[in-house]
């Protein structure tokens, strides 16, 4: 199981790489700091959905 798919591994303030909805086909990763965790379940197969401090929303693919 990938660590970016598990909610407990991601905290507000974490430096992460996310894939924005419009970048899902290209797989382009956007770096940012987590402001809020949006996924309620403890695990999600496509990555935990978060909101970054700049307001962008996407699924976590890597944790730095």
PDB file of N, CA, C and O in Angstrom:
ATOM      1  N   UNK A   1       0.845  -1.193   0.000  1.00  0.00           N
ATOM      2  CA  UNK A   1       0.000   0.000   0.000  1.00  0.00           C
ATOM      3  C   UNK A   1       0.882   1.245   0.000  1.00  0.00           C
ATOM      4  O   UNK A   1       1.839   1.335   0.769  1.00  0.00           O
ATOM      5  N   UNK A   2       0.563   2.182  -0.844  1.00  0.00           N
ATOM      6  CA  UNK A   2       1.329   3.413  -1.001  1.00  0.00           C
ATOM      7  C   UNK A   2       1.041   4.370   0.164  1.00  0.00           C
ATOM      8  O   UNK A   2      -0.108   4.516   0.579  1.00  0.00           O
ATOM      9  N   UNK A   3       2.084   5.016   0.687  1.00  0.00           N
ATOM     10  CA  UNK A   3       1.874   5.917   1.844  1.00  0.00           C
ATOM     11  C   UNK A   3       1.008   7.122   1.517  1.00  0.00           C
ATOM     12  O   UNK A   3       0.358   7.663   2.411  1.00  0.00           O
ATOM     13  N   UNK A   4       0.978   7.563   0.247  1.00  0.00           N
ATOM     14  CA  UNK A   4       0.154   8.719  -0.130  1.00  0.00           C
ATOM     15  C   UNK A   4      -1.326   8.359  -0.228  1.00  0.00           C
ATOM     16  O   UNK A   4      -2.165   9.242  -0.401  1.00  0.00           O
ATOM     17  N   UNK A   5      -1.658   7.060  -0.119  1.00  0.00           N
ATOM     18  CA  UNK A   5      -3.057   6.615  -0.155  1.00  0.00           C
ATOM     19  C   UNK A   5      -3.654   6.493   1.237  1.00  0.00           C
ATOM     20  O   UNK A   5      -4.834   6.169   1.375  1.00  0.00           O
ATOM     21  N   UNK A   6      -2.857   6.748   2.278  1.00  0.00           N
ATOM     22  CA  UNK A   6      -3.296   6.561   3.656  1.00  0.00           C
ATOM     23  C   UNK A   6      -3.357   7.915   4.363  1.00  0.00           C
ATOM     24  O   UNK A   6      -2.371   8.651   4.411  1.00  0.00           O
ATOM     25  N   UNK A   7      -4.525   8.226   4.907  1.00  0.00           N
ATOM     26  CA  UNK A   7      -4.791   9.544   5.492  1.00  0.00           C
ATOM     27  C   UNK A   7      -3.859   9.882   6.652  1.00  0.00           C
ATOM     28  O   UNK A   7      -3.430  11.028   6.786  1.00  0.00           O
ATOM     29  N   UNK A   8      -3.536   8.881   7.502  1.00  0.00           N
ATOM     30  CA  UNK A   8      -2.743   9.174   8.697  1.00  0.00           C
ATOM     31  C   UNK A   8      -1.316   9.623   8.378  1.00  0.00           C
ATOM     32  O   UNK A   8      -0.647  10.190   9.242  1.00  0.00           O
ATOM     33  N   UNK A   9      -0.839   9.381   7.153  1.00  0.00           N
ATOM     34  CA  UNK A   9       0.512   9.795   6.756  1.00  0.00           C
ATOM     35  C   UNK A   9       0.581  11.254   6.321  1.00  0.00           C
ATOM     36  O   UNK A   9       1.670  11.790   6.117  1.00  0.00           O
ATOM     37  N   UNK A  10      -0.575  11.897   6.179  1.00  0.00           N
ATOM     38  CA  UNK A  10      -0.638  13.271   5.667  1.00  0.00           C
ATOM     39  C   UNK A  10      -1.218  14.174   6.745  1.00  0.00           C
ATOM     40  O   UNK A  10      -2.277  13.889   7.303  1.00  0.00           O
ATOM     41  N   UNK A  11      -0.512  15.267   7.034  1.00  0.00           N
ATOM     42  CA  UNK A  11      -0.952  16.210   8.063  1.00  0.00           C
ATOM     43  C   UNK A  11      -0.987  17.616   7.461  1.00  0.00           C
ATOM     44  O   UNK A  11      -0.238  17.908   6.528  1.00  0.00           O
ATOM     45  N   UNK A  12      -1.853  18.490   7.990  1.00  0.00           N
ATOM     46  CA  UNK A  12      -1.776  19.895   7.566  1.00  0.00           C
ATOM     47  C   UNK A  12      -0.361  20.413   7.830  1.00  0.00           C
ATOM     48  O   UNK A  12       0.200  20.194   8.904  1.00  0.00           O
ATOM     49  N   UNK A  13       0.203  21.100   6.844  1.00  0.00           N
ATOM     50  CA  UNK A  13       1.580  21.579   6.949  1.00  0.00           C
ATOM     51  C   UNK A  13       2.577  20.677   6.237  1.00  0.00           C
ATOM     52  O   UNK A  13       3.732  21.061   6.054  1.00  0.00           O
ATOM     53  N   UNK A  14       2.145  19.467   5.827  1.00  0.00           N
ATOM     54  CA  UNK A  14       3.030  18.548   5.100  1.00  0.00           C
ATOM     55  C   UNK A  14       3.353  19.108   3.717  1.00  0.00           C
ATOM     56  O   UNK A  14       2.501  19.706   3.060  1.00  0.00           O
ATOM     57  N   UNK A  15       4.605  18.904   3.285  1.00  0.00           N
ATOM     58  CA  UNK A  15       5.020  19.266   1.932  1.00  0.00           C
ATOM     59  C   UNK A  15       4.745  18.061   1.036  1.00  0.00           C
ATOM     60  O   UNK A  15       5.319  16.990   1.238  1.00  0.00           O
ATOM     61  N   UNK A  16       3.863  18.236   0.043  1.00  0.00           N
ATOM     62  CA  UNK A  16       3.423  17.110  -0.782  1.00  0.00           C
ATOM     63  C   UNK A  16       3.453  17.457  -2.267  1.00  0.00           C
ATOM     64  O   UNK A  16       3.550  18.623  -2.652  1.00  0.00           O
ATOM     65  N   UNK A  17       3.368  16.414  -3.089  1.00  0.00           N
ATOM     66  CA  UNK A  17       3.155  16.557  -4.521  1.00  0.00           C
ATOM     67  C   UNK A  17       1.783  16.012  -4.838  1.00  0.00           C
ATOM     68  O   UNK A  17       1.475  14.867  -4.506  1.00  0.00           O
ATOM     69  N   UNK A  18       0.947  16.825  -5.480  1.00  0.00           N
ATOM     70  CA  UNK A  18      -0.415  16.388  -5.808  1.00  0.00           C
ATOM     71  C   UNK A  18      -0.631  16.418  -7.315  1.00  0.00           C
ATOM     72  O   UNK A  18       0.098  17.081  -8.053  1.00  0.00           O
ATOM     73  N   UNK A  19      -1.647  15.686  -7.753  1.00  0.00           N
ATOM     74  CA  UNK A  19      -2.096  15.773  -9.141  1.00  0.00           C
ATOM     75  C   UNK A  19      -3.444  16.481  -9.128  1.00  0.00           C
ATOM     76  O   UNK A  19      -4.405  16.010  -8.519  1.00  0.00           O
ATOM     77  N   UNK A  20      -3.496  17.632  -9.817  1.00  0.00           N
ATOM     78  CA  UNK A  20      -4.739  18.388  -9.939  1.00  0.00           C
ATOM     79  C   UNK A  20      -5.675  17.667 -10.907  1.00  0.00           C
ATOM     80  O   UNK A  20      -5.225  16.906 -11.764  1.00  0.00           O
ATOM     81  N   UNK A  21      -6.972  17.908 -10.768  1.00  0.00           N
ATOM     82  CA  UNK A  21      -7.979  17.252 -11.617  1.00  0.00           C
ATOM     83  C   UNK A  21      -7.629  17.407 -13.105  1.00  0.00           C
ATOM     84  O   UNK A  21      -7.683  16.437 -13.861  1.00  0.00           O
ATOM     85  N   UNK A  22      -7.273  18.624 -13.518  1.00  0.00           N
ATOM     86  CA  UNK A  22      -6.996  18.864 -14.938  1.00  0.00           C
ATOM     87  C   UNK A  22      -5.677  18.243 -15.394  1.00  0.00           C
ATOM     88  O   UNK A  22      -5.425  18.156 -16.596  1.00  0.00           O
ATOM     89  N   UNK A  23      -4.830  17.811 -14.456  1.00  0.00           N
ATOM     90  CA  UNK A  23      -3.533  17.210 -14.807  1.00  0.00           C
ATOM     91  C   UNK A  23      -3.542  15.687 -14.714  1.00  0.00           C
ATOM     92  O   UNK A  23      -2.492  15.063 -14.870  1.00  0.00           O
ATOM     93  N   UNK A  24      -4.707  15.067 -14.463  1.00  0.00           N
ATOM     94  CA  UNK A  24      -4.760  13.620 -14.267  1.00  0.00           C
ATOM     95  C   UNK A  24      -4.269  12.845 -15.495  1.00  0.00           C
ATOM     96  O   UNK A  24      -3.612  11.813 -15.353  1.00  0.00           O
ATOM     97  N   UNK A  25      -4.585  13.336 -16.696  1.00  0.00           N
ATOM     98  CA  UNK A  25      -4.144  12.632 -17.910  1.00  0.00           C
ATOM     99  C   UNK A  25      -2.640  12.760 -18.104  1.00  0.00           C
ATOM    100  O   UNK A  25      -1.979  11.778 -18.440  1.00  0.00           O
ATOM    101  N   UNK A  26      -2.092  13.946 -17.901  1.00  0.00           N
ATOM    102  CA  UNK A  26      -0.654  14.165 -18.117  1.00  0.00           C
ATOM    103  C   UNK A  26       0.180  13.632 -16.957  1.00  0.00           C
ATOM    104  O   UNK A  26       1.349  13.289 -17.136  1.00  0.00           O
ATOM    105  N   UNK A  27      -0.427  13.563 -15.750  1.00  0.00           N
ATOM    106  CA  UNK A  27       0.311  13.100 -14.579  1.00  0.00           C
ATOM    107  C   UNK A  27       1.231  14.160 -13.994  1.00  0.00           C
ATOM    108  O   UNK A  27       2.108  13.841 -13.192  1.00  0.00           O
ATOM    109  N   UNK A  28       1.040  15.435 -14.391  1.00  0.00           N
ATOM    110  CA  UNK A  28       1.878  16.532 -13.895  1.00  0.00           C
ATOM    111  C   UNK A  28       1.678  16.716 -12.392  1.00  0.00           C
ATOM    112  O   UNK A  28       0.550  16.824 -11.910  1.00  0.00           O
ATOM    113  N   UNK A  29       2.792  16.750 -11.665  1.00  0.00           N
ATOM    114  CA  UNK A  29       2.734  16.867 -10.199  1.00  0.00           C
ATOM    115  C   UNK A  29       2.927  18.327  -9.800  1.00  0.00           C
ATOM    116  O   UNK A  29       3.813  19.012 -10.310  1.00  0.00           O
ATOM    117  N   UNK A  30       2.087  18.789  -8.885  1.00  0.00           N
ATOM    118  CA  UNK A  30       2.157  20.142  -8.354  1.00  0.00           C
ATOM    119  C   UNK A  30       2.597  20.062  -6.890  1.00  0.00           C
ATOM    120  O   UNK A  30       2.016  19.315  -6.103  1.00  0.00           O
ATOM    121  N   UNK A  31       3.629  20.837  -6.529  1.00  0.00           N
ATOM    122  CA  UNK A  31       4.144  20.830  -5.160  1.00  0.00           C
ATOM    123  C   UNK A  31       3.375  21.848  -4.318  1.00  0.00           C
ATOM    124  O   UNK A  31       2.923  22.874  -4.827  1.00  0.00           O
ATOM    125  N   UNK A  32       3.233  21.557  -3.038  1.00  0.00           N
ATOM    126  CA  UNK A  32       2.588  22.519  -2.155  1.00  0.00           C
ATOM    127  C   UNK A  32       2.529  22.030  -0.724  1.00  0.00           C
ATOM    128  O   UNK A  32       2.949  20.919  -0.402  1.00  0.00           O
ATOM    129  N   UNK A  33       1.995  22.894   0.125  1.00  0.00           N
ATOM    130  CA  UNK A  33       1.848  22.608   1.553  1.00  0.00           C
ATOM    131  C   UNK A  33       0.360  22.353   1.831  1.00  0.00           C
ATOM    132  O   UNK A  33      -0.499  23.126   1.406  1.00  0.00           O
ATOM    133  N   UNK A  34       0.069  21.266   2.544  1.00  0.00           N
ATOM    134  CA  UNK A  34      -1.320  20.894   2.839  1.00  0.00           C
ATOM    135  C   UNK A  34      -1.939  21.900   3.807  1.00  0.00           C
ATOM    136  O   UNK A  34      -1.381  22.194   4.865  1.00  0.00           O
ATOM    137  N   UNK A  35      -3.105  22.419   3.419  1.00  0.00           N
ATOM    138  CA  UNK A  35      -3.892  23.276   4.309  1.00  0.00           C
ATOM    139  C   UNK A  35      -4.967  22.443   4.999  1.00  0.00           C
ATOM    140  O   UNK A  35      -5.198  22.578   6.200  1.00  0.00           O
ATOM    141  N   UNK A  36      -5.626  21.573   4.218  1.00  0.00           N
ATOM    142  CA  UNK A  36      -6.765  20.818   4.735  1.00  0.00           C
ATOM    143  C   UNK A  36      -6.838  19.468   4.036  1.00  0.00           C
ATOM    144  O   UNK A  36      -6.580  19.370   2.837  1.00  0.00           O
ATOM    145  N   UNK A  37      -7.191  18.417   4.794  1.00  0.00           N
ATOM    146  CA  UNK A  37      -7.405  17.089   4.221  1.00  0.00           C
ATOM    147  C   UNK A  37      -8.896  16.951   3.922  1.00  0.00           C
ATOM    148  O   UNK A  37      -9.732  17.131   4.807  1.00  0.00           O
ATOM    149  N   UNK A  38      -9.225  16.630   2.665  1.00  0.00           N
ATOM    150  CA  UNK A  38     -10.624  16.588   2.243  1.00  0.00           C
ATOM    151  C   UNK A  38     -11.210  15.176   2.237  1.00  0.00           C
ATOM    152  O   UNK A  38     -12.426  15.014   2.339  1.00  0.00           O
ATOM    153  N   UNK A  39     -10.358  14.150   2.119  1.00  0.00           N
ATOM    154  CA  UNK A  39     -10.838  12.768   2.133  1.00  0.00           C
ATOM    155  C   UNK A  39     -11.181  12.375   3.563  1.00  0.00           C
ATOM    156  O   UNK A  39     -10.361  12.532   4.468  1.00  0.00           O
ATOM    157  N   UNK A  40     -12.380  11.870   3.766  1.00  0.00           N
ATOM    158  CA  UNK A  40     -12.823  11.489   5.111  1.00  0.00           C
ATOM    159  C   UNK A  40     -12.366  10.084   5.496  1.00  0.00           C
ATOM    160  O   UNK A  40     -12.083   9.826   6.665  1.00  0.00           O
ATOM    161  N   UNK A  41     -12.291   9.167   4.514  1.00  0.00           N
ATOM    162  CA  UNK A  41     -11.921   7.782   4.828  1.00  0.00           C
ATOM    163  C   UNK A  41     -10.422   7.687   5.129  1.00  0.00           C
ATOM    164  O   UNK A  41      -9.652   8.574   4.762  1.00  0.00           O
ATOM    165  N   UNK A  42     -10.020   6.613   5.793  1.00  0.00           N
ATOM    166  CA  UNK A  42      -8.624   6.449   6.201  1.00  0.00           C
ATOM    167  C   UNK A  42      -7.721   6.057   5.033  1.00  0.00           C
ATOM    168  O   UNK A  42      -6.499   6.175   5.122  1.00  0.00           O
ATOM    169  N   UNK A  43      -8.326   5.590   3.936  1.00  0.00           N
ATOM    170  CA  UNK A  43      -7.550   5.126   2.787  1.00  0.00           C
ATOM    171  C   UNK A  43      -8.315   5.420   1.507  1.00  0.00           C
ATOM    172  O   UNK A  43      -9.543   5.339   1.485  1.00  0.00           O
ATOM    173  N   UNK A  44      -7.597   5.763   0.435  1.00  0.00           N
ATOM    174  CA  UNK A  44      -8.244   5.956  -0.863  1.00  0.00           C
ATOM    175  C   UNK A  44      -7.306   5.436  -1.947  1.00  0.00           C
ATOM    176  O   UNK A  44      -6.127   5.790  -1.951  1.00  0.00           O
ATOM    177  N   UNK A  45      -7.802   4.597  -2.872  1.00  0.00           N
ATOM    178  CA  UNK A  45      -6.920   3.967  -3.863  1.00  0.00           C
ATOM    179  C   UNK A  45      -6.223   4.945  -4.813  1.00  0.00           C
ATOM    180  O   UNK A  45      -5.159   4.621  -5.342  1.00  0.00           O
ATOM    181  N   UNK A  46      -6.792   6.130  -5.043  1.00  0.00           N
ATOM    182  CA  UNK A  46      -6.179   7.094  -5.969  1.00  0.00           C
ATOM    183  C   UNK A  46      -5.398   8.188  -5.248  1.00  0.00           C
ATOM    184  O   UNK A  46      -4.890   9.109  -5.888  1.00  0.00           O
ATOM    185  N   UNK A  47      -5.297   8.096  -3.934  1.00  0.00           N
ATOM    186  CA  UNK A  47      -4.594   9.129  -3.168  1.00  0.00           C
ATOM    187  C   UNK A  47      -5.574   9.952  -2.362  1.00  0.00           C
ATOM    188  O   UNK A  47      -6.739  10.100  -2.732  1.00  0.00           O
ATOM    189  N   UNK A  48      -5.090  10.484  -1.261  1.00  0.00           N
ATOM    190  CA  UNK A  48      -5.926  11.291  -0.371  1.00  0.00           C
ATOM    191  C   UNK A  48      -6.094  12.685  -0.980  1.00  0.00           C
ATOM    192  O   UNK A  48      -5.118  13.312  -1.391  1.00  0.00           O
ATOM    193  N   UNK A  49      -7.333  13.160  -1.034  1.00  0.00           N
ATOM    194  CA  UNK A  49      -7.604  14.488  -1.598  1.00  0.00           C
ATOM    195  C   UNK A  49      -7.328  15.553  -0.545  1.00  0.00           C
ATOM    196  O   UNK A  49      -7.802  15.466   0.588  1.00  0.00           O
ATOM    197  N   UNK A  50      -6.546  16.567  -0.941  1.00  0.00           N
ATOM    198  CA  UNK A  50      -6.191  17.652  -0.028  1.00  0.00           C
ATOM    199  C   UNK A  50      -6.364  19.004  -0.712  1.00  0.00           C
ATOM    200  O   UNK A  50      -6.406  19.110  -1.938  1.00  0.00           O
ATOM    201  N   UNK A  51      -6.462  20.035   0.131  1.00  0.00           N
ATOM    202  CA  UNK A  51      -6.423  21.409  -0.357  1.00  0.00           C
ATOM    203  C   UNK A  51      -5.089  21.986   0.078  1.00  0.00           C
ATOM    204  O   UNK A  51      -4.707  21.876   1.243  1.00  0.00           O
ATOM    205  N   UNK A  52      -4.375  22.608  -0.867  1.00  0.00           N
ATOM    206  CA  UNK A  52      -3.093  23.243  -0.544  1.00  0.00           C
ATOM    207  C   UNK A  52      -3.335  24.639   0.017  1.00  0.00           C
ATOM    208  O   UNK A  52      -4.437  25.177  -0.091  1.00  0.00           O
ATOM    209  N   UNK A  53      -2.289  25.227   0.622  1.00  0.00           N
ATOM    210  CA  UNK A  53      -2.412  26.567   1.207  1.00  0.00           C
ATOM    211  C   UNK A  53      -2.823  27.604   0.176  1.00  0.00           C
ATOM    212  O   UNK A  53      -3.463  28.597   0.521  1.00  0.00           O
ATOM    213  N   UNK A  54      -2.459  27.387  -1.102  1.00  0.00           N
ATOM    214  CA  UNK A  54      -2.837  28.347  -2.156  1.00  0.00           C
ATOM    215  C   UNK A  54      -4.251  28.117  -2.697  1.00  0.00           C
ATOM    216  O   UNK A  54      -4.699  28.829  -3.595  1.00  0.00           O
ATOM    217  N   UNK A  55      -4.962  27.101  -2.135  1.00  0.00           N
ATOM    218  CA  UNK A  55      -6.351  26.874  -2.514  1.00  0.00           C
ATOM    219  C   UNK A  55      -6.569  25.781  -3.544  1.00  0.00           C
ATOM    220  O   UNK A  55      -7.700  25.339  -3.746  1.00  0.00           O
ATOM    221  N   UNK A  56      -5.493  25.334  -4.204  1.00  0.00           N
ATOM    222  CA  UNK A  56      -5.656  24.266  -5.204  1.00  0.00           C
ATOM    223  C   UNK A  56      -5.963  22.941  -4.516  1.00  0.00           C
ATOM    224  O   UNK A  56      -5.517  22.681  -3.399  1.00  0.00           O
ATOM    225  N   UNK A  57      -6.749  22.096  -5.223  1.00  0.00           N
ATOM    226  CA  UNK A  57      -7.194  20.813  -4.675  1.00  0.00           C
ATOM    227  C   UNK A  57      -6.742  19.694  -5.601  1.00  0.00           C
ATOM    228  O   UNK A  57      -6.855  19.797  -6.823  1.00  0.00           O
ATOM    229  N   UNK A  58      -6.225  18.617  -5.000  1.00  0.00           N
ATOM    230  CA  UNK A  58      -5.825  17.463  -5.795  1.00  0.00           C
ATOM    231  C   UNK A  58      -5.543  16.271  -4.896  1.00  0.00           C
ATOM    232  O   UNK A  58      -5.684  16.345  -3.675  1.00  0.00           O
ATOM    233  N   UNK A  59      -5.143  15.169  -5.523  1.00  0.00           N
ATOM    234  CA  UNK A  59      -4.847  13.939  -4.789  1.00  0.00           C
ATOM    235  C   UNK A  59      -3.347  13.800  -4.581  1.00  0.00           C
ATOM    236  O   UNK A  59      -2.558  14.015  -5.501  1.00  0.00           O
ATOM    237  N   UNK A  60      -2.963  13.437  -3.362  1.00  0.00           N
ATOM    238  CA  UNK A  60      -1.548  13.313  -3.004  1.00  0.00           C
ATOM    239  C   UNK A  60      -0.932  12.116  -3.728  1.00  0.00           C
ATOM    240  O   UNK A  60      -1.467  11.008  -3.690  1.00  0.00           O
ATOM    241  N   UNK A  61       0.199  12.358  -4.384  1.00  0.00           N
ATOM    242  CA  UNK A  61       0.939  11.284  -5.052  1.00  0.00           C
ATOM    243  C   UNK A  61       2.288  11.064  -4.401  1.00  0.00           C
ATOM    244  O   UNK A  61       2.842   9.968  -4.491  1.00  0.00           O
ATOM    245  N   UNK A  62       2.829  12.077  -3.747  1.00  0.00           N
ATOM    246  CA  UNK A  62       4.119  11.912  -3.052  1.00  0.00           C
ATOM    247  C   UNK A  62       4.160  12.815  -1.819  1.00  0.00           C
ATOM    248  O   UNK A  62       3.580  13.901  -1.794  1.00  0.00           O
ATOM    249  N   UNK A  63       4.866  12.327  -0.799  1.00  0.00           N
ATOM    250  CA  UNK A  63       5.030  13.074   0.454  1.00  0.00           C
ATOM    251  C   UNK A  63       6.523  13.356   0.590  1.00  0.00           C
ATOM    252  O   UNK A  63       7.342  12.442   0.489  1.00  0.00           O
ATOM    253  N   UNK A  64       6.877  14.621   0.819  1.00  0.00           N
ATOM    254  CA  UNK A  64       8.304  14.998   0.915  1.00  0.00           C
ATOM    255  C   UNK A  64       8.735  15.184   2.352  1.00  0.00           C
ATOM    256  O   UNK A  64       9.895  15.500   2.613  1.00  0.00           O
TER     257      UNK A  64
END
